[in-house]
Amino acid sequence: MNHHSLEEWKQYASGELHPENRTAYDHHLDHCDDCLTLYMNAIEATEDELPEIENPSLYTDDLMSQLPFESVETISVKKKWFENRAFHYVLAAAMTFLLMTTGVFSQLTTVPKEFELNERSSFTEDVLNKTTSLLDRVEEEK
């Protein structure tokens, strides 16, 4: 890495370098901690050479008044009719009404009843009943 001297960093800090060189210096600062320390020292050294602003708040106000302001245009986006919340509620109510009138919900209640009517005993119950009957026969034989 090619390190730069304190004088070169002072030129960089005061803006006296060519723009192409500034880019190389910027890139170098990103990767070299030693040169970053030198750059910080150069900033402190050139800080004393800068002119003192007499009234900072007045200077700031004057500078802000010289800046061009852009007008902000508000763009109103009209929602589509199907993006409206009320449309969703009306659609849900209409679908519920349609399903109720066609009897879909009444068919849903018959499925559990059919399941209960066709209920078979569980495997565990069958094993338990057979074991109990076997034990009863063994006790009778004694």
N, C-alpha and C positions, 0 to 999 in steps of 0.2 A: 504494500500500500504506500502511496506517495503522500507523506504528511506535509502540511503547509505550515508556514511560519506564522508567528503572532502578527506580524505586519500585514501578511496576506489576508489574515482573518479580519484585521481592522479595515482593510479595503473592502472586504466582503460585507462587513457590518455597516459601513458607511455608504454602500451602494456604488462604489467606484469601479466595480468589475464589469466586464463585458457580459451580456446576458448568457452567452454560451458557456463562459467560465462559471457563472453563477449556478448553472444547472449541474455542472460537474462538482462544484463545492457542496451543493445541496445533497447530492447523492453520497458524497464522501462523509458528510455529517451523519447520515443515516447509519453508517456502518462503523465509524471510528469514534470511540469514547474519548481518546486522548485529544483529538482535534475538536471534539465538542467542548471539552474543558477549555481549550485555547480560545475557541469562539466565544464562550461565556466571558472569559477574561477580556477579550477584544471588545465585547459589547460594553462591559464596565468601563473600559478605558475610553471608548468613543462617547460614552454618555456625558462625560464632562465637556466635550467639545461641542455638543449640541446647544443651540440657543435656548434660553429659559423662556417659557411662555409666561407672560405677565398676568393675564387673567384667564385661567383655563376654562372656566364656565362660559365666558363670553366668546372665547375662541371656538369652543365646541358648538355653541349656538350659531355662530357665523358660518362655520363649516357645514353644519346640517342644513342651513338655509340655502346654501349654494348647490346642494345635491338635487338632482332632478327626481321628482317623485312620479311614480307610475300610478295611474288610476287603476283601481281594482274593479274589474267587471264581475258582477255577480251573475252567474249563469243559473237560471232556474230550470231545473229538470222536471218535466211533468211526468208523473208516474203513469204507467199504463193501467188500464182499467182492471186487469187481472192481477196487478200487484197491490191492489187496495185491500186493506184488512177486512173491511166489511164484505167484500166479495167472497173471501175465504169463509167467513161465518155463514153467509147465505148458501154457499155451495155445500158446506158440511150439513146444514139443516136440511137442504133439499135431498141430499144423498141419504140421510137418516130416514126421512119421510118415505123415500122410494123403497128403501130396504124394509121398512116396517110394513108398508102396504103390500109388498110382494110376499111377505111371510118368511123371510129369511131368518129373522130372529126367533120365530116360533119353531122352526125346524132345528135350531141350535139347542133348544131345550129338550127335544125328543131324543137326541143322541145319548145323553147320559142315562135316560130312562131305559132305553134299549140295552145299554151296557149293563145296567143294574139287573135287568131281567135275565140276561144271558150270562150272569156271573157264575163262574165255576169256582170251586173251592181251590184254595191255594195248595201248592205242593207241601208246604209245611203242615197245613191242616191235615192233609191226607196221611202224612207220615205219623203225625201225632195220634190220629184216630187208629191207625193200624197198630201202633205201639201200645196204645191203651187197651185195645181188644186182645192183643197178644198177652199182655200182663194179666188181664182178667181171666183168660183161659188158663194161664199158668197157676193162678190162685185157686181156681175151681178144681184143678186136678190135685191139689195138695190135700 
